[in-house]
């Protein structure tokens, strides 16, 4: 039974994590992380995964101009997301046929000045750009679930793993929220990497769905023993960005999954049959509102 609950909770957290891939908070700089066709500066920039091309366009319609292609060969591919400021684009691609080589490139939006920044046997997923450094997730050759946070100084191509066993979860200004990606999910250590100082905190807390709001770190915590009727009993906890002054702001919230936490609300989901119900819990007023039924 405990193994089944681990699988359920892993799926819940994976879904919550995937929702942030489409809209990570990139307030810190003009560079933006994008996993879809999106206007950045004067251009719409996107990866066409069907034919393995990087495309740009000044219009939201049409197929755009191809400025980069996947590596040649049967197993060449383009991967995402990309990072761009509308002028410079960073992207990744690879070729399984070559023995799992992966590539990280910098290219101008016109398709010129293409520069190889890194070639690696491990995967590379872009996370953020800040003050001349790219941040990315990279796995290990023997275990694709063991993810590390790494940085590359763009001007020198110098590469460094800045936090082992910590995968990018979300960005807030100059902070990267990171957690392990273990595959076998449980409440996980939460870290903050400060891109201004280029230093990572020790473990700040243990939980899930972390978010910074109002200058504080919020996260949820539960245990397998609370699971019943497709729901867990969650606590919502707040602390300073150094992990101190922890305070439980919601002592008991029954939910199938916690989707996002702010200093005012907790967004969560429940399921009944084939239906998904999305709710918003008001922390101050202790009231719940149904937002959507799918």
Buried (B, 14 or more C-beta within 10 A) or exposed (E): EEEEBBEBBBEBBEEBBEBBBEEBBBEBBEBBBBBEBBBBBEBBBBBBEEEBBBBBBEEEEEEBBBBBBBBEEEEBBBBBBBBBBBBBBBBBBBBBEBEBBBBBBBBBBEBEEEEEBBEBEBBBBBBBBBEEBBBBBBBBEEEEEBBBBBBBBBEEEEBEEBBEBBBBBBBBBBBBBBBBBBEEBBBBBBBBBBBEEBEBBEEBBBBBBBBBBEEBBBBBBBBBEBBEEEBBBBBBBBBEBEBEEEEEBBEEBBBBBBBBBBBEBBBBBBBEEEEBBBBBBEBEEEEBEEEEEE
